[in-house]
Amino acid sequence: MKGTEAECCEVTCVHKDVVLRVQKKLPEEVLLKELADFYKVFGDSTRIKILCVLLESEMCVCDLAEVLGMTQSAISHQLRVLKQMKLVKNRREGKTVYYSLSDGHIQTIISQGMEHITE
């Protein structure tokens, strides 16, 4: 596709002052890996669907399975991943476990992502 390839400099000219300033501010490798892993979680459409549902309402696994037309087992598996990455939290009420988004950051990430792709 024309116009989608990255353009390169025609000459090599390293701007050392800029390079040094940016290198000093670059997060440590371990933090960059954690951030990459965090965003990988958003790479699965089922997990995105679950987050979008939880954006609307707290729900139990049974309700999530019904809304998404999936098995409770499949939903539970994805919720485990989301919980490990601290994207969702749960609370127990009797024999029922309800899931919700961990905090407002997750809502912001989903909303801004949607806004970006629909522009």
C-alpha positions as CSV (number, residue, x, y, z in Angstrom):
1,M,0.0,0.0,0.0
2,K,1.5,3.3,-1.1
3,G,2.1,5.8,1.6
4,T,2.0,3.4,4.5
5,E,5.7,2.6,4.6
6,A,7.9,4.3,7.1
7,E,10.3,6.9,5.6
8,C,13.9,6.9,6.5
9,C,16.5,9.7,6.8
10,E,18.5,10.1,3.6
11,V,21.7,10.8,5.7
12,T,22.9,9.5,9.0
13,C,23.1,12.3,11.6
14,V,22.8,11.3,15.2
15,H,21.5,14.2,17.5
16,K,23.5,13.2,20.6
17,D,21.9,15.7,22.9
18,V,18.4,14.4,22.1
19,V,19.5,10.8,22.3
20,L,21.2,11.2,25.7
21,R,18.1,13.1,27.1
22,V,15.7,10.4,25.9
23,Q,18.0,7.5,27.1
24,K,18.0,9.0,30.6
25,K,14.2,9.1,30.7
26,L,13.6,5.6,29.2
27,P,12.0,3.3,31.8
28,E,14.0,0.2,32.9
29,E,13.7,-2.9,30.8
30,V,11.7,-4.8,33.4
31,L,9.1,-2.0,33.5
32,L,8.9,-2.0,29.7
33,K,8.4,-5.8,29.7
34,E,5.6,-5.4,32.3
35,L,3.9,-2.7,30.1
36,A,4.2,-4.9,27.0
37,D,2.6,-7.8,28.9
38,F,-0.2,-5.5,30.1
39,Y,-1.0,-4.5,26.6
40,K,-0.9,-8.1,25.3
41,V,-3.9,-8.8,27.5
42,F,-5.9,-6.3,25.2
43,G,-4.9,-8.4,22.2
44,D,-7.6,-10.9,22.7
45,S,-11.1,-10.0,21.5
46,T,-12.8,-12.2,24.1
47,R,-11.1,-10.4,26.9
48,I,-12.0,-7.0,25.2
49,K,-15.6,-8.2,25.1
50,I,-15.5,-9.0,28.8
51,L,-14.0,-5.7,29.7
52,C,-16.6,-3.9,27.5
53,V,-19.4,-5.7,29.3
54,L,-17.9,-4.9,32.7
55,L,-17.7,-1.3,31.6
56,E,-21.5,-1.3,31.7
57,S,-22.2,-3.4,34.8
58,E,-20.7,-5.6,37.4
59,M,-21.6,-9.2,36.5
60,C,-21.2,-12.8,37.7
61,V,-19.7,-15.5,35.4
62,C,-23.2,-16.9,34.6
63,D,-24.3,-13.5,33.3
64,L,-21.1,-12.9,31.4
65,A,-21.5,-16.3,29.7
66,E,-25.1,-15.5,28.8
67,V,-24.3,-12.0,27.4
68,L,-21.3,-13.3,25.4
69,G,-22.8,-16.6,24.3
70,M,-19.9,-18.6,25.8
71,T,-19.4,-21.3,28.3
72,Q,-18.7,-20.4,32.0
73,S,-15.5,-22.3,31.7
74,A,-14.2,-20.1,28.8
75,I,-15.3,-16.9,30.7
76,S,-13.6,-18.1,33.9
77,H,-10.4,-18.8,32.0
78,Q,-10.3,-15.2,30.6
79,L,-11.3,-13.7,33.9
80,R,-8.3,-15.4,35.5
81,V,-6.0,-13.7,33.0
82,L,-7.7,-10.4,33.5
83,K,-7.5,-10.7,37.3
84,Q,-3.8,-11.6,37.2
85,M,-3.1,-8.5,35.2
86,K,-5.2,-6.5,37.8
87,L,-7.8,-5.4,35.1
88,V,-10.7,-6.9,37.0
89,K,-11.6,-7.5,40.6
90,N,-14.2,-9.7,42.2
91,R,-16.4,-9.9,45.3
92,R,-18.3,-12.7,46.7
93,E,-22.0,-12.5,47.7
94,G,-23.1,-15.8,49.2
95,K,-22.4,-18.4,46.5
96,T,-22.1,-15.9,43.7
97,V,-18.9,-14.1,42.6
98,Y,-19.3,-10.8,40.9
99,Y,-16.7,-9.2,38.6
100,S,-16.0,-5.6,37.8
101,L,-13.3,-3.4,36.4
102,S,-10.4,-2.9,38.8
103,D,-10.5,0.9,38.6
104,G,-11.2,3.9,36.4
105,H,-7.9,3.5,34.5
106,I,-9.3,0.5,32.7
107,Q,-12.4,2.4,31.7
108,T,-10.2,5.2,30.4
109,I,-8.0,2.7,28.4
110,I,-11.0,1.1,26.8
111,S,-12.8,4.4,26.1
112,Q,-9.7,6.0,24.6
113,G,-8.9,3.0,22.5
114,M,-12.5,3.0,21.1
115,E,-12.3,6.7,20.5
116,H,-9.0,6.3,18.6
117,I,-10.2,3.6,16.3
118,T,-13.5,5.2,15.5
119,E,-12.0,8.6,14.5
